[in-house]
Amino acid sequence: MLIHCVFCDLRDDAPEAELADIYRSFAGLCAEVEGMLSFQAGPNRDYEAKSPRHRTGFVITFRDRAAHLAYDGHPAHKAAGGRLVKLCNGGAEGIVVYDLEI
């Protein structure tokens, strides 16, 4: 199993409605990508004060690496990902990704 963890350093002027729409696009891929098991997103509460720049993030659970690759290459992922990059400080540099194999 693979957990794809994404943390975003959003621009201060990033519209919340746009972010919500992007997250809905990612979540909708659960019905389209074989082996994409779940999508969960939310604000970073940063209770330990270790990640104040990353105000939001999401995790996706995949059955395996093949499912992750299918998601990665999906046109809807590429479109939503491009929109997310535009909302982040520094573009793609404002996004941190961890892929945890469990």
C-alpha positions, 0 to 999 in steps of 0.5 A: 500500500502507498500513501501519497502525502502532499503539503501546500504552501498556498499564496495568501491570495489563493481562493478557497473556492478554487482549492476546494474545486481542485480537491474535488477533482482529485477526490473524483479520481477515486471512481476512475483510477483502479486502486486509488482507495481514498482521498482526504484533505484538510487544513494543517493545524500545525499543533507542533509548530513545525510546518507553518508555511504548509497551510493545507494538504491531502493524502491519497491511499493507493493499493500499490505503485501501479495505481499511483502511476495510473493516477499520476498519468491521468489527464484529470490529475495533470489538470488539477495539479497544474491548477494547484501549482498556480495557487502555491508560493513558488509554484511547484516549489511550494508543494512538498510530497512524501510517498510512504510505502506501508 
